[in-house]
Amino acid sequence: MDTPKRAGDMPVAVELVQGETYAWCACGLSNNQPFCDGSHIDTDIYPNVFEAERTGTHYMCMCKGTKNKPFCDGSHAG
């Protein structure tokens, strides 16, 4: 698998904490969307590991098509 599975049609709002590290699911297979649970193990797709720049609500991409990983850029609408 080298193309991610679409995990949803709309972004999901999550609370992130500044300075905390998160792993966003890039393959679309995780049962813990939008975060990685290791389901990518048999794919060529790896999670996007990032540190939150600010505390608060963030809109995470679920269509896996964003150019602003891991955040929604509206790609689901196009």
N, CA, C and O atoms as a GROMACS GRO file, in nm:
protein
  312
    1MET      N    1   0.085  -0.119   0.000
    1MET     CA    2   0.000   0.000   0.000
    1MET      C    3   0.089   0.124   0.000
    1MET      O    4   0.173   0.141   0.088
    2ASP      N    5   0.069   0.209  -0.099
    2ASP     CA    6   0.144   0.333  -0.102
    2ASP      C    7   0.051   0.454  -0.115
    2ASP      O    8   0.098   0.568  -0.121
    3THR      N    9  -0.078   0.430  -0.119
    3THR     CA   10  -0.178   0.536  -0.121
    3THR      C   11  -0.261   0.526   0.007
    3THR      O   12  -0.312   0.418   0.039
    4PRO      N   13  -0.274   0.635   0.080
    4PRO     CA   14  -0.349   0.628   0.206
    4PRO      C   15  -0.497   0.602   0.185
    4PRO      O   16  -0.554   0.639   0.082
    5LYS      N   17  -0.558   0.540   0.283
    5LYS     CA   18  -0.702   0.516   0.286
    5LYS      C   19  -0.767   0.641   0.345
    5LYS      O   20  -0.722   0.693   0.446
    6ARG      N   21  -0.871   0.689   0.282
    6ARG     CA   22  -0.945   0.804   0.332
    6ARG      C   23  -1.016   0.763   0.460
    6ARG      O   24  -1.099   0.672   0.457
    7ALA      N   25  -0.984   0.826   0.572
    7ALA     CA   26  -1.041   0.789   0.701
    7ALA      C   27  -1.166   0.869   0.735
    7ALA      O   28  -1.236   0.837   0.831
    8GLY      N   29  -1.195   0.972   0.658
    8GLY     CA   30  -1.312   1.055   0.682
    8GLY      C   31  -1.325   1.164   0.578
    8GLY      O   32  -1.231   1.190   0.503
    9ASP      N   33  -1.442   1.226   0.573
    9ASP     CA   34  -1.468   1.329   0.474
    9ASP      C   35  -1.458   1.471   0.528
    9ASP      O   36  -1.468   1.568   0.453
   10MET      N   37  -1.438   1.482   0.659
   10MET     CA   38  -1.427   1.612   0.724
   10MET      C   39  -1.314   1.607   0.826
   10MET      O   40  -1.282   1.499   0.876
   11PRO      N   41  -1.253   1.721   0.856
   11PRO     CA   42  -1.149   1.721   0.960
   11PRO      C   43  -1.210   1.690   1.096
   11PRO      O   44  -1.330   1.702   1.116
   12VAL      N   45  -1.125   1.651   1.189
   12VAL     CA   46  -1.170   1.623   1.325
   12VAL      C   47  -1.100   1.722   1.418
   12VAL      O   48  -0.980   1.744   1.406
   13ALA      N   49  -1.175   1.779   1.511
   13ALA     CA   50  -1.120   1.874   1.608
   13ALA      C   51  -1.059   1.796   1.724
   13ALA      O   52  -1.125   1.710   1.783
   14VAL      N   53  -0.935   1.827   1.757
   14VAL     CA   54  -0.868   1.764   1.870
   14VAL      C   55  -0.800   1.871   1.954
   14VAL      O   56  -0.760   1.976   1.903
   15GLU      N   57  -0.786   1.843   2.081
   15GLU     CA   58  -0.716   1.933   2.172
   15GLU      C   59  -0.571   1.888   2.181
   15GLU      O   60  -0.543   1.774   2.220
   16LEU      N   61  -0.480   1.976   2.145
   16LEU     CA   62  -0.337   1.948   2.153
   16LEU      C   63  -0.275   2.036   2.260
   16LEU      O   64  -0.325   2.145   2.289
   17VAL      N   65  -0.165   1.989   2.317
   17VAL     CA   66  -0.096   2.062   2.423
   17VAL      C   67   0.042   2.105   2.370
   17VAL      O   68   0.119   2.022   2.322
   18GLN      N   69   0.071   2.233   2.380
   18GLN     CA   70   0.198   2.288   2.334
   18GLN      C   71   0.314   2.208   2.392
   18GLN      O   72   0.320   2.181   2.512
   19GLY      N   73   0.408   2.171   2.303
   19GLY     CA   74   0.528   2.100   2.344
   19GLY      C   75   0.512   1.948   2.348
   19GLY      O   76   0.612   1.877   2.356
   20GLU      N   77   0.388   1.898   2.343
   20GLU     CA   78   0.365   1.753   2.341
   20GLU      C   79   0.389   1.699   2.200
   20GLU      O   80   0.366   1.769   2.101
   21THR      N   81   0.435   1.575   2.192
   21THR     CA   82   0.460   1.510   2.064
   21THR      C   83   0.344   1.418   2.030
   21THR      O   84   0.295   1.344   2.116
   22TYR      N   85   0.301   1.422   1.904
   22TYR     CA   86   0.190   1.342   1.855
   22TYR      C   87   0.232   1.273   1.726
   22TYR      O   88   0.324   1.319   1.657
   23ALA      N   89   0.164   1.163   1.694
   23ALA     CA   90   0.189   1.092   1.568
   23ALA      C   91   0.056   1.083   1.493
   23ALA      O   92  -0.033   1.007   1.531
   24TRP      N   93   0.044   1.162   1.387
   24TRP     CA   94  -0.076   1.165   1.304
   24TRP      C   95  -0.074   1.049   1.207
   24TRP      O   96   0.027   1.026   1.140
   25CYS      N   97  -0.184   0.976   1.198
   25CYS     CA   98  -0.196   0.864   1.107
   25CYS      C   99  -0.199   0.916   0.964
   25CYS      O  100  -0.290   0.991   0.927
   26ALA      N  101  -0.102   0.876   0.883
   26ALA     CA  102  -0.096   0.917   0.743
   26ALA      C  103  -0.150   0.809   0.649
   26ALA      O  104  -0.180   0.838   0.534
   27CYS      N  105  -0.162   0.686   0.699
   27CYS     CA  106  -0.207   0.575   0.613
   27CYS      C  107  -0.359   0.562   0.609
   27CYS      O  108  -0.413   0.507   0.513
   28GLY      N  109  -0.427   0.611   0.711
   28GLY     CA  110  -0.573   0.601   0.716
   28GLY      C  111  -0.624   0.472   0.776
   28GLY      O  112  -0.746   0.452   0.782
   29LEU      N  113  -0.536   0.384   0.821
   29LEU     CA  114  -0.578   0.254   0.873
   29LEU      C  115  -0.595   0.248   1.024
   29LEU      O  116  -0.654   0.153   1.076
   30SER      N  117  -0.547   0.348   1.095
   30SER     CA  118  -0.552   0.347   1.242
   30SER      C  119  -0.695   0.339   1.295
   30SER      O  120  -0.786   0.401   1.240
   31ASN      N  121  -0.712   0.264   1.402
   31ASN     CA  122  -0.841   0.260   1.472
   31ASN      C  123  -0.849   0.369   1.577
   31ASN      O  124  -0.947   0.379   1.650
   32ASN      N  125  -0.743   0.453   1.585
   32ASN     CA  126  -0.734   0.561   1.681
   32ASN      C  127  -0.723   0.696   1.609
   32ASN      O  128  -0.648   0.784   1.651
   33GLN      N  129  -0.798   0.711   1.500
   33GLN     CA  130  -0.792   0.833   1.419
   33GLN      C  131  -0.816   0.957   1.504
   33GLN      O  132  -0.900   0.955   1.593
   34PRO      N  133  -0.743   1.065   1.478
   34PRO     CA  134  -0.651   1.085   1.368
   34PRO      C  135  -0.506   1.046   1.402
   34PRO      O  136  -0.413   1.079   1.329
   35PHE      N  137  -0.490   0.974   1.512
   35PHE     CA  138  -0.356   0.940   1.558
   35PHE      C  139  -0.316   0.798   1.518
   35PHE      O  140  -0.402   0.712   1.497
   36CYS      N  141  -0.189   0.775   1.510
   36CYS     CA  142  -0.132   0.646   1.470
   36CYS      C  143  -0.148   0.542   1.580
   36CYS      O  144  -0.131   0.571   1.699
   37ASP      N  145  -0.182   0.419   1.539
   37ASP     CA  146  -0.185   0.306   1.632
   37ASP      C  147  -0.094   0.192   1.584
   37ASP      O  148  -0.100   0.081   1.638
   38GLY      N  149  -0.011   0.220   1.483
   38GLY     CA  150   0.081   0.119   1.431
   38GLY      C  151   0.026   0.038   1.316
   38GLY      O  152   0.094  -0.053   1.267
   39SER      N  153  -0.095   0.066   1.271
   39SER     CA  154  -0.157  -0.012   1.163
   39SER      C  155  -0.083   0.000   1.030
   39SER      O  156  -0.106  -0.081   0.940
   40HIS      N  157   0.004   0.097   1.016
   40HIS     CA  158   0.080   0.117   0.893
   40HIS      C  159   0.191   0.014   0.874
   40HIS      O  160   0.259   0.017   0.771
   41ILE      N  161   0.211  -0.074   0.967
   41ILE     CA  162   0.325  -0.165   0.970
   41ILE      C  163   0.347  -0.240   0.838
   41ILE      O  164   0.461  -0.266   0.801
   42ASP      N  165   0.239  -0.274   0.768
   42ASP     CA  166   0.253  -0.347   0.641
   42ASP      C  167   0.239  -0.257   0.520
   42ASP      O  168   0.207  -0.304   0.411
   43THR      N  169   0.263  -0.128   0.538
   43THR     CA  170   0.252  -0.032   0.427
   43THR      C  171   0.385   0.039   0.408
   43THR      O  172   0.480   0.020   0.484
   44ASP      N  173   0.389   0.123   0.306
   44ASP     CA  174   0.505   0.209   0.281
   44ASP      C  175   0.479   0.350   0.331
   44ASP      O  176   0.551   0.443   0.296
   45ILE      N  177   0.376   0.366   0.413
   45ILE     CA  178   0.336   0.497   0.464
   45ILE      C  179   0.366   0.503   0.614
   45ILE      O  180   0.338   0.409   0.688
   46TYR      N  181   0.424   0.613   0.657
   46TYR     CA  182   0.462   0.630   0.797
   46TYR      C  183   0.390   0.749   0.858
   46TYR      O  184   0.355   0.843   0.788
   47PRO      N  185   0.367   0.745   0.989
   47PRO     CA  186   0.297   0.856   1.054
   47PRO      C  187   0.378   0.986   1.048
   47PRO      O  188   0.500   0.985   1.030
   48ASN      N  189   0.308   1.095   1.062
   48ASN     CA  190   0.369   1.227   1.069
   48ASN      C  191   0.383   1.262   1.216
   48ASN      O  192   0.285   1.293   1.283
   49VAL      N  193   0.505   1.256   1.266
   49VAL     CA  194   0.531   1.287   1.407
   49VAL      C  195   0.560   1.437   1.418
   49VAL      O  196   0.643   1.490   1.345
   50PHE      N  197   0.489   1.503   1.509
   50PHE     CA  198   0.504   1.648   1.522
   50PHE      C  199   0.488   1.690   1.667
   50PHE      O  200   0.431   1.618   1.749
   51GLU      N  201   0.539   1.808   1.696
   51GLU     CA  202   0.524   1.869   1.828
   51GLU      C  203   0.425   1.984   1.815
   51GLU      O  204   0.440   2.068   1.727
   52ALA      N  205   0.326   1.987   1.902
   52ALA     CA  206   0.225   2.093   1.898
   52ALA      C  207   0.290   2.228   1.928
   52ALA      O  208   0.363   2.242   2.026
   53GLU      N  209   0.263   2.326   1.843
   53GLU     CA  210   0.320   2.460   1.859
   53GLU      C  211   0.242   2.545   1.958
   53GLU      O  212   0.294   2.641   2.014
   54ARG      N  213   0.114   2.508   1.979
   54ARG     CA  214   0.032   2.582   2.074
   54ARG      C  215  -0.075   2.490   2.132
   54ARG      O  216  -0.115   2.393   2.068
   55THR      N  217  -0.119   2.522   2.250
   55THR     CA  218  -0.227   2.449   2.315
   55THR      C  219  -0.360   2.499   2.260
   55THR      O  220  -0.378   2.620   2.242
   56GLY      N  221  -0.451   2.408   2.234
   56GLY     CA  222  -0.584   2.446   2.189
   56GLY      C  223  -0.641   2.347   2.090
   56GLY      O  224  -0.587   2.239   2.068
   57THR      N  225  -0.752   2.388   2.030
   57THR     CA  226  -0.822   2.306   1.932
   57THR      C  227  -0.753   2.318   1.796
   57THR      O  228  -0.724   2.428   1.748
   58HIS      N  229  -0.728   2.204   1.737
   58HIS     CA  230  -0.667   2.197   1.604
   58HIS      C  231  -0.752   2.105   1.519
   58HIS      O  232  -0.810   2.010   1.570
   59TYR      N  233  -0.759   2.132   1.389
   59TYR     CA  234  -0.840   2.051   1.298
   59TYR      C  235  -0.748   1.961   1.216
   59TYR      O  236  -0.672   2.007   1.130
   60MET      N  237  -0.756   1.831   1.248
   60MET     CA  238  -0.668   1.732   1.187
   60MET      C  239  -0.732   1.674   1.062
   60MET      O  240  -0.852   1.647   1.058
   61CYS      N  241  -0.651   1.654   0.960
   61CYS     CA  242  -0.696   1.598   0.834
   61CYS      C  243  -0.737   1.452   0.851
   61CYS      O  244  -0.667   1.373   0.914
   62MET      N  245  -0.851   1.418   0.794
   62MET     CA  246  -0.898   1.280   0.794
   62MET      C  247  -0.901   1.220   0.654
   62MET      O  248  -0.905   1.098   0.638
   63CYS      N  249  -0.898   1.306   0.550
   63CYS     CA  250  -0.900   1.255   0.413
   63CYS      C  251  -0.761   1.208   0.369
   63CYS      O  252  -0.747   1.138   0.269
   64LYS      N  253  -0.659   1.248   0.446
   64LYS     CA  254  -0.518   1.211   0.424
   64LYS      C  255  -0.460   1.274   0.298
   64LYS      O  256  -0.354   1.233   0.251
   65GLY      N  257  -0.531   1.376   0.243
   65GLY     CA  258  -0.484   1.442   0.122
   65GLY      C  259  -0.425   1.579   0.146
   65GLY      O  260  -0.385   1.646   0.050
   66THR      N  261  -0.417   1.624   0.270
   66THR     CA  262  -0.368   1.758   0.300
   66THR      C  263  -0.223   1.779   0.256
   66THR      O  264  -0.143   1.686   0.257
   67LYS      N  265  -0.193   1.900   0.218
   67LYS     CA  266  -0.055   1.939   0.188
   67LYS      C  267   0.008   2.004   0.312
   67LYS      O  268   0.125   2.041   0.310
   68ASN      N  269  -0.072   2.018   0.419
   68ASN     CA  270  -0.030   2.082   0.543
   68ASN      C  271  -0.033   1.980   0.657
   68ASN      O  272  -0.088   2.008   0.764
   69LYS      N  273   0.025   1.864   0.634
   69LYS     CA  274   0.022   1.754   0.732
   69LYS      C  275   0.069   1.800   0.869
   69LYS      O  276   0.173   1.864   0.880
   70PRO      N  277  -0.006   1.768   0.970
   70PRO     CA  278  -0.123   1.683   0.981
   70PRO      C  279  -0.255   1.760   0.981
   70PRO      O  280  -0.360   1.702   1.009
   71PHE      N  281  -0.250   1.888   0.951
   71PHE     CA  282  -0.369   1.973   0.966
   71PHE      C  283  -0.448   1.984   0.836
   71PHE      O  284  -0.392   1.977   0.727
   72CYS      N  285  -0.578   2.000   0.850
   72CYS     CA  286  -0.667   2.011   0.736
   72CYS      C  287  -0.636   2.137   0.656
   72CYS      O  288  -0.617   2.246   0.712
   73ASP      N  289  -0.632   2.121   0.523
   73ASP     CA  290  -0.614   2.237   0.435
   73ASP      C  291  -0.730   2.250   0.337
   73ASP      O  292  -0.722   2.326   0.241
   74GLY      N  293  -0.837   2.175   0.361
   74GLY     CA  294  -0.954   2.180   0.274
   74GLY      C  295  -0.950   2.082   0.157
   74GLY      O  296  -1.040   2.083   0.073
   75SER      N  297  -0.849   1.997   0.151
   75SER     CA  298  -0.837   1.901   0.041
   75SER      C  299  -0.958   1.808   0.031
   75SER      O  300  -0.990   1.761  -0.078
   76HIS      N  301  -1.025   1.781   0.143
   76HIS     CA  302  -1.141   1.692   0.142
   76HIS      C  303  -1.255   1.747   0.056
   76HIS      O  304  -1.340   1.671   0.010
   77ALA      N  305  -1.256   1.877   0.034
   77ALA     CA  306  -1.365   1.941  -0.040
   77ALA      C  307  -1.341   1.939  -0.191
   77ALA      O  308  -1.433   1.966  -0.269
   78GLY      N  309  -1.220   1.908  -0.231
   78GLY     CA  310  -1.188   1.920  -0.373
   78GLY      C  311  -1.184   1.792  -0.442
   78GLY      O  312  -1.158   1.788  -0.563
   0.00000   0.00000   0.00000
